Amino acid sequence: MTPQSPMAVLLSPRPAVVEAARRVGARTLVLAPDLSRPGVREAVALADQAITVDWTDHPQLMMAIGHLTNLPARAAVFGFTEASALIAARANEALRFPGNPHAAVAYLTDKAALRGRVNQLTGAPVRFEHCDRAAHLVAVAERVGFPCVAKPRTGSGGQDVHLLRSVADASDLAAQLAGEPALIVEEFLDGPEFSVEAHSRSGEHTVLAVTRKYGPRDLVGADITEYQRTTGYDMPADLDEDTRERIHRLVVATLNSAGQRNGLSQTEVIVTAEGPRLIESHAHPGATEVHDLLRLATGTDLIALSVASALGLPLPEPDFVEPRCAGIRFLRLPPGHFEAVEGIAEARALAGVRELEIAVPVGSHVPEATSRVAGHGYVTAVADSPQELEAVLRKALDTLRPVVLPAPEPEPGPSVLAGVMAREIPRADVPRDMLREAVKEEEHTAA
């Protein structure tokens, strides 16, 4: 690469993002508030340059990269998460760099605005209402109808999403919320869930893959707390042509509604008894596991494609021509003290298995799997058909034999509150909020 090579400005990227940008011939500049953080540090080592800057502060960001407008070669800012995609779009507009319109990214970030627009422009409406006051949540949920879903209008990553099955659920949630939350309450869409990866170029949208997402909505009677937990993905999804085409049309209509012009997107869809319905869409790629599956299934590198397209570089060719099926399943360990997993070597040796990793260190306590921590490890595999893929993934999981000992019962001791009250407190009229903070601190110390 030379000083005339296009420049990819990357906001707190993963190392794989830097590698992909360099692979298509771009110079790389990494920006991050802390270049020494794990993950970022490895990315910096791979990059051509790095600058410490809080890129969430627009004036700071402009001061750090404004000089790039004088480069003889093209430059663009890239963000591949919810927050960084929005900030990258704003920076690209300010500097007249190529990229997606800031308004389009903002539209996809606002779930309520997008829902209203898609309802108007497609034949697949979903009941929803805004809710900006906690006191109104029960009434709003009743009008939408149970079961329904309450989530932040601009949230991401499945955080703070609540499945409400009854008035009691809505009342409980309302009691936990701030006085004026910015929520969207929408009908619960019943059916299998799919993730659709797409790439846009000058307003033309190409669907790259439709991925089947497995989770608790596939299980009868799944608990509310399990609602967001993902158990695996299959790519491509095993769909009939009519359903696949209807999903494609819904995704294209959604991206057009938002004004998406360039770059990657991920759209989440439920196939209900009435047909595909939109959950939400984002101006950035989906889960890292889906990126990896796309490379295994089609040989396509999403990040390399996005960088090359924006910077006018030759689009990368797929690693292979003949597509195949790829899938991942997350391993769930029982609670307790993790001793070992037997059968790892046998599972890795199975035909079709590509990766098998255990994320919990031996000798540690098994953490709870949550919406943010899908599992305690994973296995990925490839096969020639969906049926063969399911068989090899199931066999790999069945081959693993985790050894987890029950956690010992905690010894009885003085109550947390008693411990707090036993401290020296100079005044009897300590404010309640100070006492609550002391209790929280004691609980944290005890934990």
C-alpha positions in Angstrom: 0.0 0.0 0.0 1.1 3.6 -0.7 0.1 7.0 0.6 -2.3 7.1 -2.4 -4.1 4.0 -1.2 -7.7 4.7 0.2 -7.9 5.2 3.9 -10.4 3.3 6.2 -10.9 5.1 9.5 -12.1 2.4 11.9 -13.9 3.3 15.2 -12.8 0.9 18.0 -12.7 -2.1 15.6 -12.1 -5.7 16.3 -8.8 -7.1 14.9 -10.7 -9.0 12.2 -12.1 -5.7 10.9 -8.6 -4.2 10.5 -7.5 -7.4 8.7 -10.4 -7.3 6.3 -9.8 -3.6 5.4 -6.1 -4.3 4.7 -7.0 -7.4 2.7 -8.9 -5.3 0.1 -6.0 -2.8 -0.2 -7.0 0.0 2.2 -4.7 1.8 4.7 -6.2 1.6 8.2 -6.5 4.3 10.9 -7.8 3.0 14.2 -9.6 5.5 16.5 -10.4 4.6 20.1 -10.7 6.4 23.5 -8.2 3.8 25.0 -5.8 2.1 22.6 -4.7 -0.2 25.3 -8.0 -2.0 25.9 -8.1 -5.7 25.1 -9.3 -6.2 21.6 -8.5 -2.7 20.5 -4.9 -3.2 21.5 -4.7 -6.2 19.0 -6.4 -4.1 16.3 -3.9 -1.3 16.8 -1.0 -3.7 16.3 -2.5 -4.7 12.9 -3.3 -1.1 11.7 -1.2 1.4 9.8 -1.9 4.2 12.3 -3.8 4.7 15.5 -5.0 7.8 17.4 -6.4 8.1 20.9 -9.7 10.0 20.6 -13.2 9.9 22.2 -15.0 9.4 18.8 -18.4 9.8 20.6 -17.5 13.5 20.9 -18.1 14.9 17.4 -15.9 18.0 17.7 -13.0 15.9 19.0 -13.5 13.4 16.1 -13.5 16.2 13.5 -10.3 17.7 15.0 -8.6 14.2 14.9 -9.5 13.4 11.3 -10.3 16.6 9.5 -6.9 16.7 7.9 -7.9 13.6 5.9 -9.9 15.8 3.5 -6.5 16.8 2.1 -5.5 13.3 1.2 -5.1 12.6 -2.6 -6.9 9.3 -2.1 -10.5 8.5 -0.9 -11.2 8.1 2.8 -14.2 7.0 4.8 -15.2 6.4 8.4 -16.5 3.0 9.4 -18.5 1.9 12.4 -19.9 -1.6 12.6 -22.0 -1.3 15.8 -25.2 0.5 16.6 -23.4 3.5 18.1 -20.4 3.7 15.8 -22.4 3.3 12.6 -24.4 6.5 13.5 -21.3 8.4 14.4 -19.5 7.3 11.3 -22.4 8.4 9.1 -22.4 11.9 10.7 -18.6 12.2 10.3 -18.7 11.1 6.6 -21.4 13.7 5.9 -19.5 16.5 7.6 -16.2 15.7 5.7 -18.0 14.8 2.4 -16.7 11.3 2.6 -18.6 8.4 1.0 -21.0 6.5 3.2 -24.6 6.0 4.2 -26.8 9.1 4.9 -26.8 10.0 8.6 -30.6 10.3 8.4 -30.9 6.8 7.1 -28.9 5.4 10.0 -30.8 7.5 12.5 -34.1 6.2 11.0 -33.0 2.6 11.4 -32.0 3.4 15.0 -35.4 4.7 15.9 -37.6 1.6 16.1 -40.9 3.5 16.5 -40.3 5.8 13.5 -39.2 2.8 11.3 -42.2 0.7 12.5 -44.6 3.4 11.5 -43.1 4.0 8.1 -42.9 0.3 7.3 -46.5 -0.2 8.4 -47.6 2.5 5.9 -45.5 1.2 3.0 -46.0 -2.5 3.2 -48.8 -5.0 3.5 -47.3 -6.4 6.7 -48.4 -4.0 9.5 -47.6 -4.7 13.2 -49.6 -3.2 16.0 -47.6 -0.8 18.2 -47.7 2.4 20.3 -45.3 4.8 21.8 -45.0 4.9 25.6 -43.3 7.9 27.1 -44.6 7.6 30.7 -44.3 4.6 33.0 -47.7 5.3 34.4 -49.2 4.7 30.9 -47.5 1.4 30.3 -50.4 -0.8 31.5 -53.0 1.0 29.4 -50.7 1.1 26.3 -50.0 -2.7 26.7 -53.7 -3.4 27.0 -54.5 -1.5 23.8 -51.7 -3.3 21.9 -52.9 -6.6 23.3 -51.1 -9.4 25.3 -48.7 -10.8 24.8 -46.7 -7.8 23.7 -43.1 -6.6 23.8 -41.8 -3.4 25.4 -38.4 -2.1 24.4 -36.4 1.1 24.1 -37.1 3.1 21.0 -33.3 3.4 20.3 -32.0 0.4 22.2 -29.6 -2.2 20.7 -28.2 -5.7 21.4 -31.4 -7.0 22.9 -30.9 -4.9 26.1 -34.0 -4.0 28.2 -36.4 -5.9 26.0 -39.4 -7.2 28.0 -42.0 -9.8 27.1 -45.3 -8.8 28.7 -47.9 -11.6 29.0 -50.4 -9.9 31.3 -51.4 -6.8 33.1 -49.3 -8.0 36.1 -46.2 -8.1 33.9 -46.9 -4.6 32.6 -47.4 -3.3 36.2 -44.2 -4.9 37.4 -42.2 -3.4 34.6 -43.8 0.0 35.1 -42.7 0.0 38.7 -39.1 -0.5 37.7 -39.0 2.2 35.0 -37.9 5.8 35.1 -40.8 8.2 35.1 -40.5 9.1 31.4 -39.0 6.2 29.4 -38.9 6.3 25.7 -40.4 2.9 24.8 -42.2 1.2 22.0 -44.8 -1.4 22.8 -45.7 -3.7 20.0 -47.5 -7.0 19.4 -45.6 -10.2 20.1 -44.9 -11.9 16.8 -45.3 -15.6 17.0 -43.2 -17.8 14.7 -39.6 -18.6 13.8 -37.1 -15.8 13.7 -34.6 -14.9 10.9 -31.7 -12.6 10.5 -31.2 -11.1 7.0 -27.8 -9.7 6.0 -27.8 -7.2 3.1 -25.4 -4.9 1.3 -26.6 -1.7 -0.3 -24.8 0.3 -3.0 -26.3 3.5 -4.4 -29.7 2.5 -3.1 -29.6 -1.0 -4.6 -30.0 -3.7 -1.9 -28.6 -7.2 -2.3 -29.7 -9.8 0.3 -26.6 -11.8 1.1 -28.1 -14.4 3.4 -31.2 -15.3 5.4 -30.2 -17.0 8.6 -32.5 -19.1 10.9 -32.1 -18.0 14.5 -32.9 -20.5 17.2 -34.0 -19.5 20.7 -36.7 -19.9 23.4 -39.5 -18.8 21.1 -39.0 -22.2 19.5 -39.7 -23.9 22.8 -43.3 -24.3 24.2 -43.7 -22.5 27.5 -40.4 -20.6 27.4 -40.0 -18.4 30.5 -40.1 -14.7 30.1 -36.5 -14.3 31.2 -35.5 -16.6 28.4 -37.1 -14.5 25.7 -33.9 -13.0 24.3 -31.5 -15.9 24.6 -30.1 -17.3 21.4 -29.2 -21.0 21.1 -27.9 -21.1 17.6 -28.0 -20.1 13.9 -28.3 -22.0 10.6 -27.3 -20.4 7.2 -29.0 -20.5 4.8 -32.4 -20.9 6.4 -34.3 -23.9 5.2 -37.2 -22.0 3.5 -39.5 -22.5 0.5 -39.0 -20.1 -2.4 -42.2 -18.2 -1.7 -41.4 -17.4 1.9 -37.8 -16.5 1.0 -39.0 -14.1 -1.7 -41.5 -12.5 0.7 -38.7 -12.0 3.3 -36.5 -10.4 0.6 -39.3 -8.0 -0.4 -40.0 -7.0 3.2 -36.3 -6.3 3.8 -35.9 -4.2 0.6 -39.1 -2.2 1.5 -37.7 -1.6 5.1 -34.3 -0.4 3.8 -36.1 1.9 1.2 -38.3 3.2 4.0 -35.3 4.3 6.0 -33.5 5.8 3.0 -30.6 3.3 3.2 -28.2 3.9 0.4 -24.8 2.3 1.1 -23.2 -0.3 3.4 -24.3 -3.3 5.4 -27.5 -3.9 7.2 -29.1 -6.6 9.4 -32.9 -7.0 9.5 -34.7 -9.2 11.9 -37.9 -10.9 10.7 -40.5 -13.2 12.2 -42.4 -15.5 9.8 -45.9 -15.5 11.3 -49.0 -17.4 10.2 -49.8 -14.3 8.1 -46.4 -14.1 6.6 -43.1 -12.3 7.3 -43.2 -9.4 9.7 -40.4 -6.9 10.7 -38.9 -6.9 14.2 -36.3 -4.2 13.6 -33.4 -3.3 11.2 -30.0 -1.9 11.7 -27.4 -0.1 9.5 -24.6 -2.4 10.6 -24.0 -6.2 10.4 -25.5 -8.6 12.9 -23.8 -10.8 15.4 -20.2 -11.7 14.9 -21.3 -15.4 14.7 -23.4 -14.6 11.6 -20.4 -12.9 9.9 -18.4 -16.1 10.5 -21.2 -18.3 9.2 -21.5 -16.2 6.0 -17.8 -16.8 5.3 -18.2 -20.6 6.0 -21.4 -20.8 3.9 -20.6 -18.5 1.0 -17.0 -17.4 1.3 -18.1 -13.8 1.6 -16.4 -11.4 4.1 -19.0 -8.7 5.1 -16.4 -6.2 6.3 -14.2 -6.5 3.3 -17.2 -6.1 1.0 -18.3 -2.9 2.9 -14.9 -1.3 3.0 -14.1 -2.1 -0.7 -17.5 -0.8 -1.9 -17.2 2.5 0.0 -13.6 3.2 -1.0 -14.0 2.3 -4.6 -11.6 -0.7 -4.4 -12.2 -3.9 -6.3 -14.9 -6.0 -4.6 -13.4 -9.1 -3.0 -14.2 -12.4 -4.6 -15.8 -15.1 -2.4 -13.3 -17.7 -1.0 -15.1 -20.5 -2.9 -17.9 -20.8 -5.5 -20.1 -23.6 -4.3 -22.2 -22.5 -1.4 -22.9 -24.8 1.6 -24.8 -24.9 4.8 -23.2 -23.6 8.0 -24.4 -23.5 11.6 -23.5 -22.7 15.1 -24.9 -24.0 18.4 -24.1 -22.5 21.8 -23.2 -24.7 24.7 -25.0 -24.3 28.0 -23.4 -25.6 31.1 -25.4 -26.3 34.3 -24.7 -24.0 37.3 -21.9 -24.9 39.6 -18.2 -25.3 39.7 -16.7 -26.1 36.3 -14.3 -29.1 36.4 -14.0 -30.2 32.8 -15.7 -31.1 29.5 -15.0 -34.6 28.3 -15.3 -35.6 24.7 -13.9 -32.4 23.2 -11.3 -34.2 21.0 -14.0 -36.7 19.7 -16.4 -33.8 18.9 -13.7 -31.8 17.1 -12.8 -34.9 15.0 -16.4 -35.3 13.7 -16.7 -34.7 9.9 -18.0 -31.2 9.3 -17.1 -29.7 12.7 -15.0 -26.5 12.1 -14.7 -25.0 15.5 -15.4 -26.0 19.1 -14.6 -23.6 22.0 -15.4 -23.7 25.7 -15.5 -20.1 27.1 -15.6 -21.0 30.8 -12.1 -21.4 32.5 -11.6 -24.8 34.2 -11.9 -24.4 37.9 -14.3 -21.4 37.8 -17.9 -20.9 38.6 -20.3 -21.2 35.6 -21.7 -17.8 34.9 -25.4 -17.4 34.1 -26.2 -17.3 30.3 -28.1 -14.2 29.5 -29.3 -12.3 26.4 -25.8 -10.8 26.2 -24.0 -14.1 27.0 -25.7 -16.6 24.7 -23.8 -19.6 26.1 -20.6 -21.0 27.7 -19.0 -22.1 24.4 -20.0 -23.0 20.9 -19.6 -25.5 18.0 -19.7 -24.6 14.3 -20.0 -27.0 11.4 -20.6 -27.2 7.7 -22.6 -29.7 5.6 -24.2 -30.2 2.2 -27.8 -29.9 3.4 -29.8 -28.5 6.4 -30.6 -32.0 7.6 -26.9 -33.1 7.6 -26.0 -29.8 9.3 -28.5 -30.4 12.1 -27.2 -34.0 12.5 -23.5 -33.1 12.9 -24.2 -30.2 15.3 -26.5 -32.4 17.4 -23.9 -35.2 17.5 -21.1 -32.8 18.4 -23.2 -31.5 21.4 -24.2 -35.0 22.4 -20.5 -36.1 22.4 -19.6 -33.4 24.9 -19.9 -34.4 28.6 -19.5 -31.5 31.0 -18.3 -32.1 34.5 -19.9 -29.5 36.8 -20.1 -29.9 40.5 -23.0 -28.3 42.5 -22.0 -25.0 44.1 -21.6 -25.3 47.9 -24.3 -23.8 50.1 -23.2 -20.4 51.5 -22.5 -20.4 55.3 -25.0 -18.4 57.3 -23.8 -15.1 58.5 -25.0 -11.7 59.6 -27.5 -9.9 57.3 -26.2 -7.3 54.9 -28.3 -4.6 56.5 -27.1 -5.5 60.0 -23.5 -5.2 58.7 -24.2 -1.8 57.3 -26.0 -0.6 60.5 -23.1 -1.8 62.6 -20.8 0.8 60.9 -20.1 4.0 62.6 -22.8 6.4 61.5 -22.4 10.0 62.9 -26.0 11.0 62.5 -29.3 9.3 63.0 -31.0 11.0 60.1 -28.9 9.5 57.3 -30.8 10.0 54.0 -32.4 6.9 52.6 -30.5 7.2 49.3 -27.2 7.1 51.2 -28.3 4.0 53.1 -29.4 2.3 49.9 -26.0 3.0 48.4 -24.3 1.6 51.6 -26.4 -1.6 51.3 -25.5 -1.9 47.6 -21.8 -1.5 48.5 -22.1 -4.1 51.2 -23.9 -6.5 48.9 -21.2 -6.1 46.3 -18.5 -6.7 48.9 -20.3 -9.8 50.1 -20.7 -11.1 46.6 
